Amino acid sequence: MTTDDGRRTMSRAGTGTTSKNWGLLGHEWAVEMLKQHLTRDSVRHAYLFTGPPGLGRRTLALRFAQALNCPNPVAPGEPCGKCKTCQQIERMQYADLAVIQAEKEGGTLKVEQIRALRHSLVLKPYQGKYRVALFLRFQEANPNAANALLKTLEEAPAHVILLLTADTAEQLLPTIPSRCEILRLRPLPVETVETYLKERGAGAASARLLAHISGGRPGYALRLMEDKDTLEFRAKRLDDMNSLLKSNRRERFAYAEKLTDRKNEAKERFRETLLLWLSFWRDVLLRTAGSESPLANVDYTKAVDALAAKLTLPEVRKLVSDAQGAIDKLERNVNARLLAEVTLLDWPKVS
């Protein structure tokens, strides 16, 4: 399972980090900033890479780790991408690289994981110049873990570089982003991702659809291209959604029970469902507000336009807010069954 944000995508774009952009697709400004920190000997002790999953947060962090420790850089700030160190970091198997994350996406990063790491960080690097600690999806850290990392941020040895990824800085304990250099990554133009997918063998129609669905996130787009089950899951959940909008309370209660039955659906699948529904409501919001911006779910344009014609702007804004709130509550371990029932019952009935 892809646990963060499409490292496979960027390695296919070229593990050869000798390119001007470290083999990354997009985010040129971020690469240039990190290169300057390296070449000017002004590397910060902590960096926070933010942006939606599938965008390249983890890949950028790993490229930076390579640049920090590559023994044979081809130029200042340019790791070779071919040596044993670069290859081990690419696979996240380097002795001086620690990767800390929740057991699964949507899970919880625990304080014990931070405490275990702190004991190793005081040691000098085994091979490289720096010990690098990479914290993936740090918004999943529980409060105790966040506070434990804060102490590490304040007391990190000079040979330690801390790299964090998160959806947004605002999700974290405020004192953590304040002690990091924040790089806010943005989705790429849909056309860029579409071209990227074509180069990897996607047909024109498929590349266009996947680029839109991904919202400019190349890692997620490639995952959709390679995994037909993910596309089928998306279609099923969006079709279910449109059917539920026409259903009565009894049918919605029955669906909520099925959706959150742990025998059939893991918590992470429920979370993926909520994310899909959120993307759909955001499309409806765009159309209700009169925006001509491209939709994420272009293959559901008719359904989006039909709902936009029947719902008011305040109604759709509330639906978007409720969907985002449901995701946040699920991540705080609110009862999934109750959450599903409330979410579905708050939807309008649209014939």
C-alpha positions, -999 to +999 in steps of 0.1 A: +000+000+000+012+035-007+015+050+027+021+086+020+024+103-013+036+085-044+073+078-040+069+053-069+058+082-091+089+102-086+113+073-089+098+066-123+102+102-131+139+094-126+158+082-096+186+100-114+187+129-091+214+144-113+186+163-131+181+200-123+151+192-102+163+161-083+142+139-106+109+154-092+079+164-112+071+200-102+080+219-070+110+235-086+109+264-061+112+240-031+141+221-047+159+254-053+154+265-018+167+233-003+197+234-027+205+269-015+204+258+021+229+231+013+253+252-008+252+281+016+258+258+046+225+271+062+206+239+066+179+242+092+175+216+119+138+208+110+117+210+079+079+206+074+066+196+040+029+201+037+003+194+010-023+168+001-013+131-001+000+120-035+018+153-042+054+143-036+060+154+000+078+122+010+098+121-022+111+156-018+121+148+018+140+117+006+157+136-021+168+162+005+181+133+027+201+121-003+215+155-009+225+158+028+244+125+029+255+116-006+293+110-005+297+116-042+276+147-052+279+156-089+276+192-080+269+212-048+234+203-036+231+176-063+232+140-050+244+114-075+213+092-071+234+061-080+257+054-050+249+029-022+239+057+001+214+073-024+199+039-032+195+029+004+178+063+012+155+058-018+144+025-003+143+040+032+168+014+044+197+037+052+214+033+086+213+070+093+177+074+082+148+067+106+113+067+092+085+071+118+048+069+109+015+054+121+011+017+113-015+025+086-028+056+069-055+072+091-040+055+121-022+070+151+015+078+155+022+071+192+045+087+218+064+054+223+076+057+187+090+092+194+106+082+226+123+052+210+138+074+183+151+100+208+176+074+222+192+068+188+194+105+178+220+113+204+244+089+187+267+101+160+259+091+124+271+057+113+279+065+077+268+099+066+272+135+077+237+137+093+212+115+110+179+121+094+145+114+110+116+114+087+081+117+103+054+108+077+018+121+080+026+138+113-010+150+116-017+115+128+004+120+159-015+119+191-010+148+216+016+130+237+036+121+206+034+157+193+047+170+227+075+145+227+086+156+193+085+192+204+111+184+231+132+167+204+129+198+182+142+220+210+171+198+219+181+182+186+219+176+182+237+195+154+241+162+135+204+156+134+179+168+107+142+163+113+119+161+083+081+161+088+052+157+063+016+166+070-015+177+050-014+212+066+007+230+092-026+240+109-033+204+119-003+203+141+005+216+176+013+253+168+047+252+184+059+225+160+055+244+127+070+275+145+103+255+149+104+242+114+112+256+079+078+251+062+075+242+025+039+244+014+036+222-017+008+228-041-010+205-066+005+207-101-014+219-132-038+192-144-022+194-178+012+187-164+000+155-147-019+145-179+013+148-199+031+128-173+006+100-174+007+099-212+045+095-210+039+064-189+016+048-213-018+061-205-042+068-233-053+104-239-088+099-225-076+080-195-047+104-188-072+133-188-096+116-165-070+105-140-053+139-140-086+155-131-095+129-105-061+133-088-065+170-085-030+176-098-013+150-075+009+128-097+015+101-070-023+096-066-028+097-104-002+070-110-018+049-082-051+052-100-035+043-133-018+012-119-046+000-096-080-007-112-094-017-079-090+018-066-108+032-096-136+007-092-139+015-055-142+052-064-169+046-089-189+024-065-187+049-037-197+079-059-226+058-075-237+049-040-236+085-030-259+096-058-283+068-050-284+077-013-294+112-021-326+098-034-331+073-006-352+074+026-339+073+062-343+036+066-321+030+035-295+054+048-293+038+082-289+004+065-261+018+043-243+033+073-244+000+091-229-018+061-203+010+055-189+007+090-192-030+096-156-040+105-160-074+090-164-058+055-149-024+058-118-013+077-116+022+091-092+033+064-118+023+037-144+044+054-120+073+055-113+069+017-151+069+012-154+102+031-126+117+011-143+107-022-176+122-011-157+154+000-142+157-035-177+154-050-192+180-028-164+204-036-172+200-072-208+208-065-196+238-046-176+250-076-206+248-099-230+263-074-207+293-069-206+297-107-169+288-110-156+276-143-127+258-127-122+222-138-139+195-118-120+168-100-147+142-109-151+151-146-168+118-153-196+128-129-202+163-145-239+157-152-246+146-116-226+176-102-244+201-125-278+185-116-272+190-078-257+225-083-290+235-100-311+222-070-291+232-040-283+267-026-247+279-020-251+279+018-265+243+016-235+231-004-210+249+018-224+231+048-222+198+030-185+204+023-178+215+058-197+185+072-177+161+050-144+176+061-156+176+097-165+139+095-130+130+083-115+150+112-138+132+137-129+098+123-092+105+128-101+114+164-116+079+168-153+091+170-177+061+167-177+053+130-212+039+129-227+070+145-205+092+124-218+075+092-254+078+103-252+115+111-233+122+078-259+104+056-290+118+075-277+153+071-276+150+033-306+165+014-331+142-003-328+151-040-351+134-065 
